[in-house]
């Protein structure tokens, strides 16, 4: 399989992102996702990707976006996070073509309490789309893993229907990723809660695939946010292969890897664990 993108350099979206993910699956690699908080971190990540001839995902977290806006901007009503993420998106769009690599412009974990941030970015996407025919961001992530599965999936459906109209990707999280990020603390959850069942992952596939194919699933397989020494975290990346097998059987797909999967967190993962995750269809790491 060859990688044929309509845009070879700079921020890509829509079918180009899908083609990139399919290419990553076929060639057995994941695309690194780097959280950026300033023009300096954007440039450092782009330089590293260019030097390694690699595509890259650049993303802002809620807190990182507020930092991008500057400490002098109030975050009442998520204002700083909204303006900071939009500023980062415009900066990345302006500078990324100079580095000669495809860039996926993404945003990281958005919990339920942060949905006003998500709404502000979607509004900016819609305004940019009306002017240019493409969304400002390539994709966004909803992390409603603290909510019930039914609420999580229903909310993702609601937003994905809007995003699909602009050709955007949605990344959603189902199951619990341990550790702490952006004020969501799962450091003390029971270990058995850190592993998502294939049946649960397939419920996501059933709900989102009728809308469109451009979505990825961050399913928990023991991974955590933060960096831990190998052995301190019990990763089970083989679970991801079970998700793919179950989804293929239930959907009748001819594709051995019908799901786009995500590897979250530092987790002190070994090379073997990471390789197992890649073989199971992880496209974002």
N, C-alpha and C positions, 0 to 999 in steps of 0.2 A: 504494500500500500504506500502510495506517495502522498505527500502533504501539498495540496493545491488550495491555497488561500487566495481570495480575491484581493486581500490587503496583506502584503508581505511584511510590512513594517508598521509599527505604531499600534494603537488601540484597535482591537478587532471585536466583533460582536456577532450575534446570530449564528448563521450557518458556519461561519469561519471558526467560531469557538467550538461548535459541535464537531467539525472536521478535525480540529486540533485534538480534542479529547479522544476521538476515534483513533487517530494516528498514535496517540500515547498508549492506548490500549493495545494496538496492533504491534507496536515496537517495544512494549514492555518498560515504560518509564512513567513517572509521575511528574507533573509540572509544579515546581516549587511556588508556594504562595508566601509572599513577604509582606508583613505589615509595615507600612510607611507612615511617618509622622512629620516629615519635613521635606523640603526640596533636596536636602543633603542625603537623606535615606533613600529617596527615590532614585537619585543619580547613582548612589553606591550599588543599589540592587540592579539597575539597568546596566551598569558597567560590568558587573559580574556575569549577568546573563549574556551580554554581548560577547564577552571574552570566552565564554563557554559555548557559544553558538546555541543558546537555549531559549525557548520561549519562556515567559514568566507571567505569574499572576501577581499584580500589585494591588494591595487592599488596605483600606483604612478601617480600624476598629472605631467604636463610638468614642472612646477616650482619646485614641490617636487622632481622630478627626478634630476633636476639640483642641488638641495641642497644635494641630496644623493651623487652626484659626488664630491661635495666640491666647495667652493667659488674660489679656485685657478684654476678651470678648465673653460676655455672660453666656452661660449655658442654660438659662431659664427657658423652658419649653424646648430644650434640645437645640437652641439656636446656634451655639458655637459648633456643635457636632454636625449640624446640617450645613452651615456655611463652610466649615473646614473641609468636609468631605467633598463638597462641590468645588471648592478652590483647588483641592488636591487633584480632582478629576480633570479640571481644565489645565492645570499645570502638566499633568502626566500626558494628556492628549497633545499638548504643545511640544513637549520635549521628546517623547518616546520615538517618533519617526527617525530622529537623529541617530538612534542606536541600532537600527537595521534588524530588529527582531519583532515578532508578534507579541503583543502585550494584552493580557486580559485584565480589565479594570474592574475591581471587585470590592465589596465591602464585607467586613467580618461580623461575627456573632451579633445578631439583633434579638434581644430577649423581648418578652411581652411589654415590660415597662419602658422599653426604648422604641416602641413602635412609632411615636411621633417623629423620631429621627428617620425611620424608614419612609414614613409618609412624605417628609420633606424632600428626601432624595428622589422618590418616585415622581413627585411634582416636577422636580428639576429635569428628570428624564423625559417626562411628557412634553415639557416646554422645549427642550433641546430636539426631541423627535419631531415636533411640529415645524421646527426651523430647518432641520438637516436631513430628516428621514432616518435617523438612527438615535438610540438612547444615549444619554451622557455616559452611563456606566454599562459595561458589558454584562454585569451580573450583580446580584446581591445575595446575602445569606440571611435567612431567618432561623434563629435558634430558639425554638419554643419548647425545648426538651424538658423544661420545668413544668410545663402544663400537661394535661392529659393527652394521650395520643390522639383522641378524637378532635380535641380543640386544636392541637398542633396541626394536624392534617387539614382541617377545615379552614384555618387561617391561611395556611400555605396555598390552598386552592384559590381563596379569594384574591390574594396578591398575585399569584401566578397567572390568573386570567388577565390581569392588567399588564403584567410584564410580557406575556406571550405576544400581545398585540404589537409590542415594540421589538420583538426578536430577542428579548433578554433571557439569560439563564437564571434559574433560581437554584440556590443551594439550600437544602433544609437539613436540620439535625433531628434525628429520632433516637431516643435512648440518651443516656447520660454520659457525658465526657467528664471525667474526674478533674480534680484540681480547681483552680480559680482563674477567671478572666472577666474583665469588665464588670466586676461586682457580683458575678454569679459564682457562688462558692459551692462546689460539690466535693470538697475534700473529705467529708465524713459520711458519704453515702455508702450503703452496703455494697460489697464487691459484686454480688450477683446482679445488681442494678446497672453495672457497667458493660453489660453484654446484650445487644439488641437481638431479638428473635427474628428468624427469616420471615415468619408470618407477618410480623409488624412492618418490616421493610417492604414487603410486597403490598401491604395496605397503602403505603405511600405511592408505590408504582401504579396501583390501580386507580388512585385518585387523581394523580397528576398527568399520567400518559394520555388520557383522552383530550386534555387541553393542548399538549404539545410535548415533544421529546426533549426539550432543552432544560433538563433539571438534573441535579446530582444529589446524592444522599450521603450525609455524614452519619453513618451507623456506628454505634459504640461497640468496640471489641476489646475493652479494657484500657483504652488509651486515655491519657490525662493531659491537662494543660500544665506546663511547667517542665523542668528538666530533672530527671531522677536517675540515679545510678542503675545500670542494667541489673535486673533481678528484683528491684523494688516494686516494679509494676508488672502485673501478670497480663501481658498482651496475648490475645488469641486471634491473630490475623486470619487463621484458617476459617474462622466464622464467616468472613467475607465471601469466601468461595461457596459456602453453604447458601448465602443470600443469592448469589448468582444462579446456582443450580436450582434453587426453589423458584426463583422468578422465571427462569427459562421453562421449567416444567409447567408452572401454573399458567403462563401466558401463551405457551405453545410457540415461543420464539425460536427461530433457527440460529440465533446468536447465542454463543456460549456465555457472553457477558452482556446481558441486556441492561445492566445498571452501570451508571457512572458513580463510583464510590470515592470517598474522601478520607484521608488519613489526617486526623487532627492531633495537635499536641506534640510536645517534645518527647515525653514519656521514657527517655533513656533507652530508646528502641535500638536493638542490635541490627546489623546489616541483614541477618537472616530473617528477622521479623519483618523488616521493611521489604525485602525481596518477596516474601510470601504475600504481603499486602498488594504489591504491584502485580503479581501473577493473578491475583483475584479480581483485578479490574480497577484498582485505585488510579485515578487520573490527576488528583490534586493532593499534594503533600505539604 
